[in-house]
Amino acid sequence: MAAAPVWSVDPRTGKQREQVAVEATAQEVDTAVRAAHEARGSLADRTVRSAFLRSAADRLQAAKDQLVEAADAETALGPVRLTGELARTCYQLRAFADIVDEGAFLDVVINHPDDTATPPVPDLRRYKVSLGVVAVYSASNFPFAFSVAGGDTASALAAGCPVVVKAHPDHPALSELVAKVLRIAAAEHGIPAGVVGLVHGFEAGIELIKHPQVAAAGFTGSVRGGRALFDAAAARPVPIPFHGELGSLNPVVVTEAAATERGEAIGTGLAGSMTLGVGQFCVKPGLVLVPSGAAGDGLLKSLTDAVSDTDAGVLLDHRMRDNFIAGVAERTELPDVQSPVTPGAGGEHTVSAGFLTVAADRLTSEGAYDLLLEECFGPVTVVARYDDDAQAQAVLSRLPGNLTATVHLSAGEAAGEGRGAEILAELTPLAGRVLVNGWPTGVAVAPAQHHGGPYPATTSTSTSVGGTAIERWLRPVVYQGAPAALLPAELRDENPLGLPRRFNGVLER
């Protein structure tokens, strides 16, 4: 593997700014993984690792100015957006620290022997243990929240798993800075620096997923890249769990009653959602089913006005810009596809937002128009005009899995009139998060959150946001008939750690 230089690049100009590192060799990947593996014991104490997570959050917050400046230089996402994303990242670290302290994620269940049962029940004690080293593949569009200190890393560390992060090439300098902060926080608690490894380079990512001491992986990125790594994880001599977020169209259905009642507001809201962050959110609405006729026409006028007033923006890198321009061109070349506001090149380094329209009947059967059912990363969405409910249902029936699905209902439909409940039932199999009268951009970090969905949205049924993300890096183990003196503290009758548990069928808090 050639040790090519890794450069920080300014997306506003496409020019290299500084050399950050070199691409990791196979030997360097091996060294990083082995160091992480050796650091596992330092995370065994839940008190230590929750304190580490809080220190990491504090130190990241203290370094805010430097980190935001570095992130903006490499991503052009802007200080306001990046400051908010860093705050979210710090909140997420602290939230996982609280989860570690509470201990419910260990899922402790104890059954004493019962000879009267059929068949008899022996002494059984179940809880969850960490898997081992987790490989984390950073995302391009969230340089804090889905990268070195993001949700995969935070949840893995909370589970007691060291991580080795494959840095994203769009923000290598920031990745180095964040990794340094995490290692300083680790040192405060006697945790070796190897608990957070960092490698650069495409080949390093491949070596990482193949390493025998990597026990699981988390990925956020493209369908093509994620599927290649997913297949590699499954093809190992010992396959490992691969939790990948790959791609999502995030369909929206607008009922005729909703369009009649508040079409202008829906159009304005759609414009804000599809252009937020220059359309670089994984939950951007990419397909919107809007009724034909006057009600839908009013919505489109509002959408046209709002999108036309949106400034051109910079995408994360020029490769994405080229793909966006090419993807839009390929879609607009399809017969009968219209572009009321044409998206594309806004300048030498920017892109302009826009949207396409097509009759929904073009999407109800397999053919060239299937291209409109694929994600196009950037500030564009497809509006499909449907004539009746059956036509809208036919389009929905052809969609792959998604992170989100949304329906906009009228006040009466939301109160139970009409087909509101039926539409909700039609959308539920399509996505991990179903919204009513809202927009999917913006993923709250909350205990009840689920950020995942049927393939290709994700490769597993797990979430990468919210407290239950920790479950990805754990496995259950049961001790049967083990003497009390040999049991881990978590499984002893006297419950010395004060853990929530189910004891002989009774839930104890």
C-alpha positions as CSV (number, residue, x, y, z in Angstrom):
1,M,0.0,0.0,0.0
2,A,1.5,3.3,-1.1
3,A,1.9,5.9,1.7
4,A,0.2,8.8,-0.3
5,P,-0.1,12.2,1.3
6,V,-3.4,13.3,2.8
7,W,-4.3,16.9,2.1
8,S,-6.8,19.2,3.6
9,V,-8.8,20.7,0.7
10,D,-10.8,24.0,0.6
11,P,-14.2,23.1,-1.0
12,R,-14.8,26.7,-1.8
13,T,-11.8,26.8,-4.2
14,G,-10.9,23.1,-4.7
15,K,-7.3,23.9,-3.7
16,Q,-5.1,21.9,-1.3
17,R,-4.5,23.8,2.0
18,E,-2.0,21.7,3.9
19,Q,-0.7,18.1,4.1
20,V,-2.3,16.5,7.2
21,A,-0.9,13.0,7.2
22,V,-0.2,10.1,4.9
23,E,-2.4,7.2,4.0
24,A,-2.0,4.4,6.5
25,T,-0.2,1.2,5.4
26,A,-1.5,-2.2,6.2
27,Q,1.1,-2.4,9.0
28,E,-0.1,0.9,10.5
29,V,-3.7,-0.3,10.4
30,D,-2.6,-3.4,12.2
31,T,-0.8,-1.4,14.8
32,A,-3.8,0.8,15.4
33,V,-6.2,-2.1,15.8
34,R,-3.8,-4.0,18.1
35,A,-3.4,-0.9,20.3
36,A,-7.2,-0.6,20.5
37,H,-7.6,-4.3,21.3
38,E,-5.0,-3.9,24.1
39,A,-6.9,-0.9,25.5
40,R,-10.1,-2.9,26.1
41,G,-9.5,-3.6,29.8
42,S,-9.2,0.1,30.5
43,L,-12.9,0.5,29.6
44,A,-14.1,-2.3,31.8
45,D,-15.0,-0.1,34.7
46,R,-18.3,1.7,33.9
47,T,-17.4,4.6,36.2
48,V,-14.2,5.2,34.3
49,R,-15.7,5.1,30.9
50,S,-18.7,7.4,31.8
51,A,-16.2,9.9,33.2
52,F,-14.1,9.6,30.0
53,L,-17.2,10.4,27.9
54,R,-17.9,13.5,30.0
55,S,-14.3,14.7,29.8
56,A,-14.4,14.2,26.1
57,A,-17.5,16.4,25.8
58,D,-16.0,19.0,28.0
59,R,-12.7,19.2,26.1
60,L,-14.4,19.3,22.7
61,Q,-16.6,22.2,23.9
62,A,-13.5,24.0,25.3
63,A,-11.8,23.6,21.9
64,K,-14.9,24.8,20.0
65,D,-13.4,27.8,18.3
66,Q,-10.4,25.9,16.9
67,L,-12.5,22.9,15.9
68,V,-15.3,24.9,14.2
69,E,-12.7,27.0,12.3
70,A,-11.0,23.8,11.1
71,A,-14.3,22.2,10.1
72,D,-15.5,25.2,8.2
73,A,-12.2,25.4,6.3
74,E,-12.6,21.8,5.1
75,T,-16.4,21.5,4.6
76,A,-17.8,25.1,4.0
77,L,-20.8,24.2,6.1
78,G,-20.5,27.5,8.0
79,P,-19.8,28.3,11.7
80,V,-23.5,28.4,12.7
81,R,-24.3,25.0,11.5
82,L,-21.0,23.5,12.7
83,T,-21.3,25.1,16.2
84,G,-24.7,23.5,16.5
85,E,-23.4,20.2,15.3
86,L,-20.5,20.3,17.8
87,A,-23.0,21.0,20.6
88,R,-25.1,18.1,19.5
89,T,-22.0,15.9,19.6
90,C,-21.0,16.9,23.1
91,Y,-24.6,16.4,24.3
92,Q,-24.5,12.9,22.7
93,L,-21.3,12.0,24.6
94,R,-22.9,13.1,27.9
95,A,-26.1,11.3,27.2
96,F,-24.2,8.0,26.7
97,A,-22.3,8.7,29.9
98,D,-25.7,8.9,31.7
99,I,-26.7,5.6,30.0
100,V,-23.5,3.9,31.2
101,D,-24.1,5.1,34.8
102,E,-27.7,3.9,34.8
103,G,-26.7,0.5,33.6
104,A,-30.1,-0.6,32.1
105,F,-28.3,-1.3,28.8
106,L,-26.7,-4.3,30.4
107,D,-30.1,-6.0,30.3
108,V,-29.5,-8.0,33.5
109,V,-31.9,-11.0,34.0
110,I,-31.6,-13.5,36.8
111,N,-33.5,-16.7,37.2
112,H,-33.1,-18.9,40.3
113,P,-33.5,-22.7,39.9
114,D,-37.1,-24.0,39.6
115,D,-37.4,-27.7,39.7
116,T,-41.2,-27.5,39.4
117,A,-41.1,-26.0,35.9
118,T,-41.4,-28.1,32.8
119,P,-38.6,-28.6,31.9
120,P,-36.8,-27.6,35.1
121,V,-35.1,-24.2,35.1
122,P,-31.4,-24.2,36.3
123,D,-29.7,-21.1,37.7
124,L,-29.5,-18.7,34.8
125,R,-27.9,-15.2,34.8
126,R,-27.9,-13.1,31.7
127,Y,-26.3,-9.8,30.8
128,K,-24.6,-8.1,27.9
129,V,-20.8,-7.7,27.3
130,S,-18.9,-5.6,24.8
131,L,-18.0,-7.0,21.4
132,G,-14.4,-5.7,21.2
133,V,-12.8,-3.3,18.8
134,V,-15.2,-1.3,16.6
135,A,-14.2,0.1,13.2
136,V,-15.9,3.5,12.6
137,Y,-16.2,4.9,9.0
138,S,-16.7,8.7,9.2
139,A,-19.4,10.5,7.2
140,S,-18.7,13.4,4.9
141,N,-21.7,15.6,5.7
142,F,-21.4,15.5,9.5
143,P,-17.8,16.2,10.4
144,F,-18.6,16.1,14.1
145,A,-21.8,14.2,14.8
146,F,-21.0,11.2,12.4
147,S,-17.3,11.2,12.5
148,V,-14.4,10.8,14.9
149,A,-16.3,11.7,18.0
150,G,-19.8,11.0,16.6
151,G,-22.5,8.6,17.5
152,D,-20.8,5.4,16.4
153,T,-17.7,6.3,18.5
154,A,-19.7,7.5,21.5
155,S,-22.0,4.5,21.6
156,A,-19.1,2.1,21.1
157,L,-17.0,3.6,23.9
158,A,-20.1,3.6,26.1
159,A,-20.5,-0.1,25.5
160,G,-16.8,-0.6,26.5
161,C,-15.5,-1.0,23.0
162,P,-12.3,0.8,21.8
163,V,-12.6,2.3,18.3
164,V,-10.4,2.7,15.2
165,V,-11.8,5.4,13.0
166,K,-11.3,5.6,9.3
167,A,-11.2,9.4,8.7
168,H,-13.2,10.9,5.9
169,P,-11.0,12.4,3.2
170,D,-13.2,15.6,3.2
171,H,-12.1,16.6,6.7
172,P,-8.7,15.0,7.6
173,A,-7.3,17.9,9.6
174,L,-10.4,18.1,11.7
175,S,-10.3,14.4,12.3
176,E,-6.8,14.6,13.6
177,L,-7.7,17.5,16.0
178,V,-10.8,15.6,17.3
179,A,-8.8,12.4,17.8
180,K,-6.2,14.3,19.8
181,V,-8.9,15.8,22.0
182,L,-10.4,12.4,22.7
183,R,-7.0,10.9,23.6
184,I,-6.2,13.8,26.0
185,A,-9.5,13.1,27.7
186,A,-8.7,9.4,27.9
187,A,-5.4,10.1,29.5
188,E,-7.1,12.0,32.3
189,H,-8.6,8.7,33.4
190,G,-5.6,6.4,32.8
191,I,-7.0,5.1,29.5
192,P,-4.3,4.4,26.8
193,A,-4.3,6.6,23.7
194,G,-4.9,3.5,21.6
195,V,-8.5,3.4,22.7
196,V,-9.2,5.8,19.9
197,G,-7.3,4.9,16.7
198,L,-7.3,7.0,13.5
199,V,-6.3,6.0,10.0
200,H,-6.5,7.7,6.6
201,G,-6.9,6.3,3.1
202,F,-9.2,4.1,1.0
203,E,-7.0,1.0,1.3
204,A,-6.8,1.5,5.0
205,G,-10.5,1.3,5.2
206,I,-10.4,-2.1,3.4
207,E,-7.6,-3.4,5.7
208,L,-9.6,-2.2,8.7
209,I,-12.7,-4.2,7.9
210,K,-10.7,-7.3,7.3
211,H,-8.6,-7.1,10.5
212,P,-9.2,-10.2,12.6
213,Q,-9.3,-8.2,15.9
214,V,-12.1,-5.9,14.6
215,A,-15.3,-7.2,16.1
216,A,-17.9,-4.9,14.5
217,A,-18.2,-1.8,12.2
218,G,-20.3,1.3,11.8
219,F,-20.5,3.2,8.5
220,T,-22.3,6.2,7.1
221,G,-21.9,6.9,3.4
222,S,-22.9,5.8,0.0
223,V,-24.7,2.7,-1.1
224,R,-21.8,1.6,-3.3
225,G,-19.1,2.1,-0.6
226,G,-21.2,0.7,2.2
227,R,-22.3,-2.4,0.3
228,A,-18.7,-3.2,-0.6
229,L,-17.7,-3.0,3.1
230,F,-20.8,-4.9,4.2
231,D,-19.9,-7.7,1.8
232,A,-16.3,-7.7,3.0
233,A,-17.5,-8.0,6.6
234,A,-19.7,-10.9,5.7
235,A,-16.9,-12.6,3.7
236,R,-14.4,-12.7,6.5
237,P,-13.4,-16.1,7.9
238,V,-15.2,-14.9,11.0
239,P,-18.0,-12.5,9.8
240,I,-18.8,-9.5,11.9
241,P,-21.8,-7.2,12.4
242,F,-21.8,-4.3,10.0
243,H,-24.1,-1.4,10.9
244,G,-24.2,0.7,7.7
245,E,-26.3,3.7,6.8
246,L,-26.2,3.8,3.0
247,G,-28.8,5.9,1.2
248,S,-32.3,7.1,1.5
249,L,-35.0,8.8,-0.7
250,N,-37.2,9.9,2.2
251,P,-40.5,10.0,0.4
252,V,-43.2,12.6,1.3
253,V,-46.9,12.2,0.6
254,V,-49.1,15.3,0.5
255,T,-52.9,14.5,0.5
256,E,-55.2,16.6,-1.6
257,A,-57.0,17.9,1.5
258,A,-53.7,19.0,3.0
259,A,-52.6,20.7,-0.2
260,T,-56.0,22.5,-0.4
261,E,-55.9,23.5,3.3
262,R,-52.2,24.8,3.5
263,G,-50.4,24.2,0.2
264,E,-48.4,27.4,0.5
265,A,-47.0,26.5,3.9
266,I,-46.2,23.0,2.7
267,G,-44.4,24.3,-0.3
268,T,-42.3,26.7,1.7
269,G,-41.5,24.0,4.3
270,L,-40.4,21.6,1.6
271,A,-38.1,24.2,0.1
272,G,-36.5,24.8,3.5
273,S,-36.0,21.1,4.1
274,M,-34.6,20.1,0.7
275,T,-32.1,23.0,0.6
276,L,-31.0,22.8,4.3
277,G,-27.3,22.3,4.4
278,V,-27.2,22.6,0.5
279,G,-29.2,19.4,0.4
280,Q,-26.5,17.4,2.0
281,F,-28.6,15.7,4.8
282,C,-29.2,12.0,4.7
283,V,-32.9,12.7,5.5
284,K,-33.5,15.3,2.8
285,P,-36.9,14.7,1.1
286,G,-36.0,13.4,-2.3
287,L,-39.4,12.3,-3.6
288,V,-42.6,14.2,-3.0
289,L,-46.0,12.9,-4.1
290,V,-48.3,16.0,-4.7
291,P,-51.8,15.8,-6.1
292,S,-52.6,17.0,-9.6
293,G,-55.0,19.9,-10.0
294,A,-55.3,23.3,-8.4
295,A,-54.4,22.3,-4.9
296,G,-51.1,20.9,-6.0
297,D,-50.5,23.8,-8.3
298,G,-50.6,26.2,-5.4
299,L,-48.1,24.2,-3.5
300,L,-45.7,24.1,-6.5
301,K,-46.0,27.9,-6.9
302,S,-45.0,28.3,-3.3
303,L,-42.1,25.8,-3.7
304,T,-41.0,27.6,-6.8
305,D,-40.9,31.0,-5.2
306,A,-39.0,29.7,-2.1
307,V,-36.4,27.7,-4.0
308,S,-35.8,30.5,-6.4
309,D,-34.9,32.7,-3.5
310,T,-32.3,30.2,-2.2
311,D,-28.7,31.2,-2.6
312,A,-26.3,28.9,-4.4
313,G,-24.1,26.9,-2.0
314,V,-20.9,24.9,-1.8
315,L,-21.0,21.2,-1.6
316,L,-18.5,19.2,0.5
317,D,-16.1,18.5,-2.3
318,H,-15.8,18.9,-6.1
319,R,-16.4,15.2,-6.7
320,M,-19.9,15.5,-5.1
321,R,-20.5,18.7,-7.1
322,D,-19.7,16.9,-10.3
323,N,-21.9,14.0,-9.4
324,F,-24.7,16.3,-8.5
325,I,-24.5,18.2,-11.8
326,A,-24.3,15.0,-13.8
327,G,-27.2,13.4,-11.8
328,V,-29.5,16.3,-12.4
329,A,-28.6,16.4,-16.1
330,E,-29.4,12.7,-16.5
331,R,-32.7,13.1,-14.8
332,T,-33.8,16.2,-16.8
333,E,-33.0,14.4,-20.0
334,L,-35.8,11.9,-19.4
335,P,-38.9,12.7,-21.5
336,D,-41.7,14.7,-19.7
337,V,-39.5,15.6,-16.8
338,Q,-39.8,19.3,-16.1
339,S,-37.6,21.6,-14.0
340,P,-39.6,24.6,-12.8
341,V,-36.4,25.7,-11.0
342,T,-33.4,24.2,-12.6
343,P,-30.8,22.9,-10.2
344,G,-27.1,22.6,-11.3
345,A,-23.9,24.6,-11.4
346,G,-24.4,27.9,-9.6
347,G,-20.9,29.1,-10.3
348,E,-17.3,27.8,-10.6
349,H,-17.5,26.1,-7.2
350,T,-21.1,26.3,-6.1
351,V,-24.5,24.7,-7.0
352,S,-27.9,26.1,-7.3
353,A,-31.0,24.5,-5.8
354,G,-34.0,23.3,-7.8
355,F,-36.6,20.7,-8.3
356,L,-38.0,18.4,-11.0
357,T,-41.6,17.4,-11.7
358,V,-43.0,14.3,-13.4
359,A,-46.3,12.6,-13.7
360,A,-46.6,9.9,-11.1
361,D,-47.8,7.3,-13.6
362,R,-44.2,7.3,-15.0
363,L,-43.0,5.8,-11.7
364,T,-45.5,3.1,-11.3
365,S,-43.7,0.5,-13.4
366,E,-40.1,-0.5,-14.0
367,G,-38.1,1.5,-16.6
368,A,-35.9,4.5,-17.3
369,Y,-37.8,6.6,-14.8
370,D,-36.5,4.4,-11.9
371,L,-33.6,6.9,-11.9
372,L,-36.0,9.3,-10.2
373,L,-36.4,6.8,-7.4
374,E,-32.7,7.0,-6.5
375,E,-31.1,9.4,-4.1
376,C,-29.4,12.5,-5.7
377,F,-27.1,14.0,-3.1
378,G,-27.5,17.8,-3.1
379,P,-30.2,20.5,-3.2
380,V,-32.8,18.8,-5.5
381,T,-36.0,16.9,-5.1
382,V,-38.5,15.2,-7.4
383,V,-42.2,16.2,-7.3
384,A,-44.4,13.4,-8.7
385,R,-48.0,14.6,-9.5
386,Y,-50.6,11.9,-8.8
387,D,-54.1,11.7,-10.0
388,D,-55.7,9.5,-7.3
389,D,-54.8,7.5,-4.2
390,A,-54.2,4.3,-6.2
391,Q,-51.6,6.0,-8.3
392,A,-49.8,7.3,-5.2
393,Q,-50.0,3.8,-3.6
394,A,-48.5,2.3,-6.7
395,V,-45.5,4.6,-6.5
396,L,-45.0,3.9,-2.8
397,S,-45.1,0.2,-3.4
398,R,-42.0,0.4,-5.6
399,L,-39.8,2.3,-3.2
400,P,-36.8,0.6,-1.4
401,G,-36.2,1.1,2.3
402,N,-35.7,4.6,3.7
403,L,-34.6,6.4,6.9
404,T,-37.8,8.5,6.9
405,A,-41.2,8.7,5.3
406,T,-43.6,11.7,5.7
407,V,-47.2,12.4,5.2
408,H,-48.9,15.8,5.2
409,L,-52.5,15.6,6.3
410,S,-55.3,18.1,6.7
411,A,-56.7,19.0,10.1
412,G,-59.6,16.6,9.6
413,E,-57.4,13.8,8.4
414,A,-55.1,14.2,11.4
415,A,-58.2,13.9,13.6
416,G,-59.1,10.6,12.1
417,E,-61.2,11.5,9.0
418,G,-60.4,10.1,5.6
419,R,-57.3,7.9,4.8
420,G,-54.8,9.3,7.3
421,A,-54.4,6.1,9.2
422,E,-54.2,4.0,6.0
423,I,-51.5,6.2,4.6
424,L,-49.5,6.0,7.9
425,A,-49.8,2.2,7.6
426,E,-48.6,2.3,4.0
427,L,-45.5,4.3,5.0
428,T,-44.6,2.3,8.1
429,P,-43.0,-0.6,6.2
430,L,-40.8,1.8,4.2
431,A,-38.9,3.6,6.9
432,G,-37.5,3.7,10.4
433,R,-39.1,7.1,11.2
434,V,-42.5,8.1,10.0
435,L,-43.5,11.8,10.3
436,V,-46.9,13.5,10.2
437,N,-47.1,17.2,9.2
438,G,-43.4,17.8,9.7
439,W,-40.1,17.6,7.8
440,P,-37.5,14.9,8.2
441,T,-34.3,17.1,8.2
442,G,-33.2,17.3,11.8
443,V,-32.6,14.1,13.8
444,A,-33.2,14.7,17.5
445,V,-30.7,13.0,19.9
446,A,-33.3,11.5,22.2
447,P,-33.9,8.1,23.9
448,A,-36.9,7.3,21.7
449,Q,-35.1,8.2,18.4
450,H,-34.6,5.7,15.6
451,H,-32.2,6.6,12.8
452,G,-32.3,3.6,10.5
453,G,-34.6,1.8,8.2
454,P,-35.0,-1.1,5.8
455,Y,-32.2,-1.8,3.3
456,P,-30.7,0.2,1.6
457,A,-31.3,2.9,4.2
458,T,-29.3,0.7,6.7
459,T,-27.9,-2.8,6.7
460,S,-29.3,-3.7,10.1
461,T,-32.4,-3.0,12.2
462,S,-30.4,-0.9,14.6
463,T,-30.2,2.9,15.1
464,S,-27.2,5.1,14.9
465,V,-28.8,8.0,16.9
466,G,-30.3,7.8,20.4
467,G,-29.6,5.7,23.4
468,T,-30.3,2.3,21.9
469,A,-27.4,2.8,19.5
470,I,-25.3,1.2,22.2
471,E,-27.0,-2.1,21.6
472,R,-25.0,-2.5,18.3
473,W,-21.8,-3.1,20.2
474,L,-23.0,-5.6,22.8
475,R,-23.8,-9.3,22.9
476,P,-25.7,-11.3,25.5
477,V,-24.1,-14.1,27.6
478,V,-25.7,-16.4,30.1
479,Y,-24.0,-18.1,33.1
480,Q,-25.6,-21.3,34.1
481,G,-24.9,-22.8,37.5
482,A,-21.9,-20.6,38.1
483,P,-20.9,-20.4,41.8
484,A,-21.6,-17.0,43.4
485,A,-17.9,-16.3,44.1
486,L,-17.1,-16.6,40.4
487,L,-19.9,-14.4,39.1
488,P,-19.4,-10.9,37.7
489,A,-20.7,-8.2,40.1
490,E,-23.5,-7.4,37.7
491,L,-25.0,-10.8,38.1
492,R,-24.8,-11.3,41.9
493,D,-28.0,-11.7,43.9
494,E,-27.1,-8.8,46.3
495,N,-26.8,-6.5,43.3
496,P,-23.7,-4.6,44.6
497,L,-23.8,-2.2,41.6
498,G,-27.4,-1.2,42.1
499,L,-28.4,-2.1,38.5
500,P,-31.9,-2.2,37.0
501,R,-32.6,-5.8,36.4
502,R,-35.3,-8.5,36.1
503,F,-34.9,-10.8,39.1
504,N,-37.0,-14.0,39.1
505,G,-39.5,-12.4,36.8
506,V,-39.8,-9.2,38.7
507,L,-38.5,-5.9,37.3
508,E,-36.4,-4.1,39.8
509,R,-35.4,-0.5,39.4
